[in-house]
Amino acid sequence: MYLRAVSINIDDSVLVRQSQSGDTDATERLILKYQNRIYNVILKMCGNPDDAAELTQEAFVKVIESIGKFKGRSSFYTWLFRIAVNLTLNHCQRSARTSARSLDAEDRNQEGTDRQSLRDFLKDDRAVDPALVAESRELCELAKTSLLRLDEPQRAVVVLRDIEGMSYAEIADVLNVELGTVRSRLSRARSNLREILEAMLK
Amino acid sequence: MKANPNIDELLCSFIDGELPLRQQTEVRRLAARDPEVGQRLRQLQNCKILVSAMPHAEAPGEMLERIRVSLERRTLLEEPPAARRVSAGAWHLLLRKSLAAAAMIALLAVLGVVVYHIVAPVPGPGTPVPFADSSGGERVVPVASGTATAVADAGFAGRLELRTGVFPQADAFIRTALEDYGVTASVEADADGSARIYRVAGTREGLTRFVTVLGSIWDNFDTTRLHVENPQLYAEAITVEAVTAKQAAEIVGQENTKASLDQAEYYAVRNEMPGRSILSLLSDDTGRVGELATIPKPTITGGDDPQEKKLAPSEGDAQASLTIVLRSSK
């Protein structure tokens, strides 16, 4: 806890320099600072806690092994997420078929119980209260399910924006795409999410 | 409202705060004026809220340890290949060195064999073979071989070296015996007259009798030595030290050369055995104990009935020759 508190207050560039000079404490502080955020993003992208833990571990190992080559042209934050997201995208592409099968099964199980909650959510007569959504286990499961129905590039943009809270520029940096691509991809992703949720009611 | 990509992008950027202030104002105005745009804005906004409201998951508590273990494992997995490469290189080098050494040894061995075949003497039949005797010295003896028949046909040739304190008497005795036993001989004397050389030739039987006769004055010889020549090429003579008259007669009287050489070899070894002097005092070659304990006086034989005793060598018998060197021990 002490390390976590301290590491948050230290600038990344300082920790990176210390880590590059062989300071293992600095490396550990960087890990502690970002491990939850990386794990959360990866989990939302891949949907499996075990895979997310494995990918988080692999991402940090890659970062530590490559930190000597980090030149600082982008921020450490976006560099770290670029590694993590690329690993996750590759993993998701490899296991796309398996994930689709598991999602189909989850959909059948959730059908009925979540229908009313979803119907209320899709009324569109007003903006929903984020606190109420967060308290609704059914809506969170629906969000997870619908998110995993998106294709990987769209899912990545949504997760980085709506979960990690990155700016469009940061997303473009992480995904190594143009800013306009981020904008259009995010727009299509939210539109598709809406269609997926509507499709669940039919 | 049907999705319009351009409107959706604008609305999403508005929702995310990615629009300049002027465009934000325009979007608010548009959404207020157009219900469909307003509805679409709420739909997209709710999607964002739905995703954003998902619970935040935390990484497993052992993540730091897992990363540390993974790094250590990778380090261990990466090192062995390098070690194997070094090890393989070392083994390869060692193998090459070993093969080079083996090739060098084989080459030297082949050269050694070739040189040996070129320079080594061709061993003839009966080539002497050295062996260590009981006194630690080296003795040369003829090798028994399949050429025994050739040796047997060569007759006998030897030299008997005698030293005596009664040189004139012994000389006279030998001269007389030569005349009596029908062997041909020539006598030479050295310059100062202290030695005589008798070159005796005849049949084995005649020479055997002559040597036997010498036995009657044998005790007057201080040293006796018999050299038996080996007719084989490169073969050395066999020397019998302290030879007795009986032994000399036996050696000369054998049926063939090989037998004479074998007998000479036997006595050469026997006479050099420790305790032989004591043994010789107790038993001579005839087995009669104590006979030699009494010193017989020299008996000078006369020329009685020389014609009866004279034995001419029979034609066809293998010839025997014996050179007697008599020296004065004074």
Interface residues (C-beta under 8 A of the other chain):
Chain A: E28 I31 L32 Q35 N36 I38 Y39 N40 L43 K44 P49 A52 A53 T56 Q57 E58 F60 V61 I64 E65 F121 D124 R126 A127 V128 P130 A131 V133 A134 L139 C140 L142 A143 K144 S146 L147 V158 V159 R161 D162 I163 S167 Y168 R183 S184 L186 S187 R188 R190 S191 L193 R194 L197
Chain B: A3 P5 D8 E9 L11 C12 S13 D16 E18 Q39 R42 Q43 L44 Q45 N46 C47 K48 I49 L50 V51 S52 A53 M54 P55 H56 A57 E58 A59 P60 M63 L64 R66 I67 S70 L71 R74
